[in-house]
């Protein structure tokens, strides 16, 4: 009886559009710059409705004696929404946050063969994707591991005082001479001290903190910022440069 006297709530679509929750799951959007062509989303899709094409390119070596590295370049990323059942597995398994749920839902076509949307359309839907929700009260965000400070070596005077004193002068080390009838071996060139490979632990930790703050200032996802900061720290420890630098 209550429903018989209550007012109807029918929305006359498409003349009227009811407001949707801001995080409604309407369609899957693509952030191309985060995609590494790992093919994980296409392999895990139960409907096999994701089509990915790519090719390999090689970067020039960064220095003399170094090898040129190859990397994947994304050529095509398409989703056939005539097959998609909107399970969201591709969004969950993407390790680099390249796929997101968008609240867009008005993408119907008059022909079923036109429901395969290409990369440009998927990227356009990224404009409606909201940033990540703030952490709940008491939740902990990504933590950056700061390396322990390295103790400074003792001064030369203290090291000399701590060294044990010898009773007499040490005899000079001499190499055995050649055997009778053999030519003497050529003298070995002096070995130069090997330079350090990269930065210290404290300097590498500063690089990681700085890269993380720069990525967060750009609006990157915290997990993406943490991964890029960690990669920058590893490159700093090894004394190498990042991509394109």
Steps between C-alpha positions, in 0.01 A plus 500: 500500500787736574635462146158566347484850648870585472642707215659317206881527472528394137778684313414574137836409348655646281304822556585474869821356643506393862812596696737209545740432787841655420674162495245313290646217292394588149785428262873418515741784418866472402798708614744430217811643666476240779458198270813285464340241264536225760188332349376402846155653451450321167606164645278529808190623312241215512331626180818568300364839397826699536719537190858627540760556229852629550849502356850511644744785470859527613651791688847617415760389756555754775878472491793336333507127558133480609232299323193648335179402679168420335159610628137450395303775325120482514338516154142393570286448809135424429212353702200330339209606719270261313687221682601674822302396807639783720656268756786745564771232512718696258485807727591293807793307349669794322830543691569852369157667546433544129129400511229681700124497540328803347139604576429550126220278373368665183707322236236290325525446124248412234723223365647231725822496298568858612507412870874429481640828631860585423774662703407862424145448632623320810744781574226762460303332781790564740379860543204372705708274726522639852827505698551233767291533813678642805618251757271430792585637840775291654603338170866501404616601155808379312812518710842591369787307650775738604848351510690515828768770512845370409759549774792720399844331491732585792764769443840392380666596831260282702537213255877517527484507880269201509720295265739253675864606501756270338824395672721580206477623143311261278717340233414613148299253300701368207379284220694184421739544211485301179641151489837447334464506122166686499431858396377736772122566499389846386414744776129531579344846456369662817129441562298821536249513786147415388254792531178465692206361297230737621369705790509412865197359680405836650526682164296228324231529769483875439456436127216258572324749728538781246365289207203385710409858591531611135274217380238578765512868400425395140188315618634145453351209689684429829592149385638628170692775680647245743610271214666783309671628815636154575630465144671838527667392824632180339638696206667744738667217690631346175606833353276470192247740349130450447313471168558798277763656730 
